[in-house]
Amino acid sequence: MLEGVDRGIEAYEKERTRYDAEMEKQRKKHLMIRNLDGIHGIGVIGAVKIAARVVDARRFEDKGKWLSYCGLVRQEKLSGGRSYGWKKPRYCRTLKGVFKAAALGVIGGENNFNKYYDLLLNKKHYSEHNARHAVSRKIATIACAVTKSEKPFDPEMMDQGAQN
């Protein structure tokens, strides 16, 4: 029985190595994947998922529509200037998962997103889940900007934006 388990593990390791090689090949081939991979927390697999789902981020008019497509904001039901509550948008669950996982990945590290998380917790007194959600929205916004501009992520620009 243990030999069967060992064969299964070996097959898994072999397949994982093949997938890693394919992801790296796609990273070298596509500028969008390379640029997205440079954002803390996303990684090559997340970058490939984003590139596969989005294809061209210029189809989103603004940040709000992008965040709605990613499932990171809710929409208000308005009619005649009156609010009738909030509705959840139809969204891409894959992108929401990528950005939520990226937020979890950057918290606790030495990066600008963790500094932003600490600022939200300590100075603005956000709850932990609201601060994590804000970090995932920040990562998603930067990912949209990176795909639209076709330039790599520069953490220094994030620092300048926080100071202004």
N, C-alpha and C positions, 0 to 999 in steps of 0.2 A: 504494500500500500504506500509506503514512504517513497519507493522508487517512482510511482505514478505521480506523487506530489512533486518530487524533484524534477521530473520531466515537464510538468506543468509550469513550474517556476522558471526553468530554463527556456521554455517556449515564450513565456511572458517577457523575460529579459531580452531575448532575441528580437521580439516584436517591438519592444520599447526602444531598443537601439536603432531599429529601422525607422521608427517614427521620429526619433530625435534627429537622425541624419536627414530625413525629408524636411523637417521643420527648418533645419539650418540651411538646406538648399533653397527653400522658399525665401528665407531671410536674405540670403545673398542676392537673390534674383529680383526682389521687389523693394523699392525705396520706402513705400508706406510701412511695410513690416519692420524694416530697419529703424525707421523713425519712431514707430510706436514702441518697439522693444527698448528704446532709450528712456522711456518714462518709467520711473520707479514703480515696481509692483506689477507691471503688466507682463513682462517676460515674452519670450518667443511664442509660446502657445497662445497666450492671450492676444498678442499682436496678430497672429494668423486668424484667430476667431473674429477679431474686429474687422480686419481687412476683408475676410470672406463675407461678412454680413453687410458691411457698409458700402464697399466698392468705391464710391465717390461721395465724400462728406459734403460736397458743395450742393447736394440736393436738399440739404436742410437750410432753411432761410436764416435761422438764428439759433442761439444757444438753447432757448426754451424748447423748440421743436426737437432738437437733438436729445436733450435730457428726457423729454417725454417719450421719444422712440426707445431710449435706453431703459425706461421704466424707473427713472430716478426722481420724477416729480409727478404730482397729481394735478388734474385740471379742475377748475372751478366751473360748476354749472351756472351759467348766467342767462337770464332772460328778462328783458326790459329793465336792465340795471339792477335787478334783484338777484341775490345769490340763493341757489337751491342746494347748497352743499357741494361736495367734491366727488368726482368720479375718477376711477382708475383708468388710465389710458390703455389701449392695446399696445403692447410693447414687445420688444425682442428679449426674451428671457436669457438668451445666450449672452447678450451684451450686459444685461444687468448683473449676471453672475460674474462676468469678467471684471467689471468695475467694483463690485462688492468684495471680491477676492483680492483685488489689487489694494483696496483700502485696508483690508485686514493685514496684508503683507507689508505695508509701509509703516504701520503703527508700531512703534517701539524701535525703529531703526534710526540711523543717522541720515535723515533726508529732510527736505523742505515740507513734505506732506505731514511728517510727524510733528514738526514745529507748528504747523497750522492746526493739527489736532490738539496739541497741548495748549495753544492759544485759545481755541474754542472751549476746552474744558476749564482751564484755570482763570482766564480773564473774562470770558463771555459767559461762563457758567452754563454751558450746554450740558445736557445729559450725555452719557457715553454713546448711546445709540444714535442720537442726533448728530453728535460730532463725527462719528464714523460715516454716517450718511452724507454729511457735508463734504467730508474728504473724498468719498466716492464720486460725488458730483464734481468736485474740483478736478479729479483725475479724468473724468469723462469730458469735461470742458476742454482740458488741455489736449486730450486725445483728438477731439474734433478740430481744434486749432492746428495741431500738428498735421493732420491729414489734409486739411484745406490748404495750408501754407506750403506743404511739401518740404518743410525744414525740420531738422531734428529738435527735440526738446532741449531747452537751455534753462537749467534751474536758476540761473542768475536773473533771468527775466521774471521768474515767479517772485523772487525777493524784491525786485523793483516794483512790481505790481502791488505787493503788500505794503510797501512804504508809502505809496501815493494815495 
